[in-house]
Amino acid sequence: SAFSKSLQIKPNSCQTLALSAFTLLKLKDSQKALKTFEAALTLEPDNEKLNNGYKNALFIEAVKTYQKNNPNLAMRMFEFLINNNFDSVIVYLYYGHCLEAQNYLVEALQAYKNAINLSPEDESLKWYEIQILLKINQNSILQKIESLQTKNNNPYSLLDLEIDIIYQTLDKQNWQGVINLGRKKKKKY
């Protein structure tokens, strides 16, 4: 390609590297674009356009990494973006997804709240917060059951405790909680 020839003639041409990186990004080759941006940034680390292009390529790679079921690596990529002022609703949502996938529920809740704060008029974002709150509540209920099971003087069986929790959840009209407890019960037996 023309970029390859230009780089053969002038291997340290930041302009050629930059044009090549942006072209690769447009061609949806974010992995090569990321590496090319990195090479260009070694020559001009303070170039704002290069830094923004790098962050765009990194965002795309982070999403792909998450979709390839590597939430830990994707989480670190999103953290880098957030720490470098590339924070947006979509970045916080994916960051929350990565945290949730690793069962960091409190941290995921905060990421979703950050997304909501950036776009408070978007009602659909509030469902992420609700969903995490349900998971956190469900985990605390299950932990209580496990702690009661370990006590020797427990007059209830595990089944009695689970039924009591379902009734308490019904009394609070927490329908999603009842559904989730029922699903767990069905899987267990």
SULBELKA-V684088 format. One line per field, one symbol per residue. ss: DSSP state (H for helix, E for strand, L for the rest). Layout:
# SULBELKA-V684088
ss->???
This chain:
# SULBELKA-V684088
ss->LHHHHHHHHLLLLHHHHHHHHHHHHHLLLHHHHHHHHHHHHHHLLLLHHHHHHHHHHHHHHHHHHHHLLLHHHHHHHHHHHHHLLLLLHHHHHHHHHHHHHLLLHHHHHHHHHHHHHHLLLLHHHHHHHHHHHHHHHHHHHHHHHHHHHHLLLLLLLHHHHHHHHHHHHHHLLLHHHHHHHHHHHHHHL
